């Protein structure tokens, strides 16, 4: 049994609670996840485990930092994937990022389709993108995100992304 998956399950359950109830992930929780992952891998795998945890943290946090810069997600989600990287290592984290982004896209499409605002939202989004491009400013995109976009906790995409990664890496 790989004990870091038990750590991951407990960590994600607590994160899920906070992200859904408070629409934020506390820094102390992400820091606890990072430290738990690093300590576990340091004890279980000595220096190789420590390096895997550190590179996993950098990979998960680094990729999500790019999405944060483009305002696609919040800072808590960046730190969340840094913690997932520290707990599970590089490869698992990279696949989890990929699957989580795919699930986030699917969820966003479902929200658009079921709220019947697809055409209106897409038209408004295209107009705001065009205006941002024309003015060479992100102000119009910020306005779109603030006033027109539908938001949901990213944990709704992270959980199926992590489960899918686990399935394909260890069960399939």
N, C-alpha and C positions, 0 to 999 in steps of 0.2 A: 504494500500500500504506500502510495506517495502522499505523505502527510501534508505537503504544501497545498494539496487540493482541499483538504479539510480547512486549512487556514483561509483559502480563497473563498470557500462556500460561506464560512462565518462572516468574513469581511464583506462579501457582496450582499449578504442578507441585511447586515447593519446599514450599509450604504443605501440599499434599496429603501429601507425604512425612511432614512433622512431625506433622500432625493425626492421621494414621492410626497412625504408629509410637509417638508419645509422648502422644497424646490432648491435645495442646496446641499452640498456635501461638506461637512465641517473639516477644516484643516487638520485638526487633531486626529480625526479618523483616517484620513489619507496618510498622515505621518505615521500613525500606528501600523497601518498596512505595509508601508515601506519598511519600517523598522522590523516588523515581524518577518517579512520576506527575507531581508538581508540577514537577520540573526539565524533564521532557520537554515538558509543555504550555507552560511558560514559554519554552523555546527555540523550539518549533514554532509557538506561537500568541501570543507576547508576553503582553501583559496580559490579553487575552480568554481565552487558553488557561490562564493562571494562575488567573483567576477561575473558569473552568469546573472546573478541578481542585479548587480550594478548595470550591466549592459542591457538587461531587460528593462530596468527602470528608465534608462536613457532612451531606449528605443520607443517604449510606450509613451513616455512623456514628450519626447521629441516630435514624434509624428502628430500627436494631438496638439502640441504647441503650435504647429503650422495651422491647424484648423481653428485654434483659438485666435490666432493673429487675424484670420479672415472672418472672425466673429461667427463661426459656424457652431461653436459650443462654448460652454463656460470654463472658467479656470479650474473649478472643482473636477471637471471631467478630465482635464489634462493631468491633474495630480492623481486621479483615480487610475488612469492607465499607467502612470509611473508606479503606483502601488501594485497593480496587477503584474507589471513587468518584474518588480522586485520579488513578488511571490512566486511567479511561474516561469520566469526566464524569457529570453529573447524570442525564440521561435513561437511559443504558445502565445505570447503577447502580440506578435506581428499578425498572426492568424486571427486573434481575437479582435484586433483593430479592424482588419479587413471585413470580417463577418459583421461586426457591430455597425460599420458604416453601411453595409448592404442592408441590414435590418432597419437602420434608421431611414434609409431611402424608401424601403417598402412601407414602413409605418407612415412616413410623410405622404406618400401617394394614397394610402388608405384614408388618411385624414382628409385629404383634398377631395377624394372621390365620394366619401360618405357625408361630407358637409356640403357637398354640391357647390363648392366654390372654386372648382378646378379652373374653369375658363377665366373667371374673373381674377383669381389669384395669379394665374400665369400671365395674363395680360398686364396686370399691375406690376408684376415682377419684371417683365420684359421692359416696360416703360421706365422703371426705376434703374434697371441695369443700363439702359441706353442713356438716361440722364447722367448717371455716374460716369459713364465712359466719355460722354460729351464734355462734361465739366471737369473731368479728371479728378474727381473727388468721391469719396465714399459716403458722403452725407446723405445722398438719396437712398443708398442701400441701408444705411442705419435707420432712416425714416421708415422704409419698407418693413424692416425687421421689427421695429417698435410698434408700428400701427397696424400692419396687415398680416404679418406672419402668424401661423399657428405654432405654438411651442408645446413641447412635452418633455418630461424628464428623459434624459439620454439613457438612463438605466434600463428603460424599456427596450432599448436596442442592445445594450451591453450584455444583459443576462442571456438572451438567445444567442448572441455572438460568442460568448464564452462557452455555453453548452454545445453549440455546433462545433467549435474548435476542439473541445474535449472529445466529442463523439468521433470526429474524423482523425484525431491524432492518436486516440487510445482504444477506441472500440471498433472502428470500421476495418 
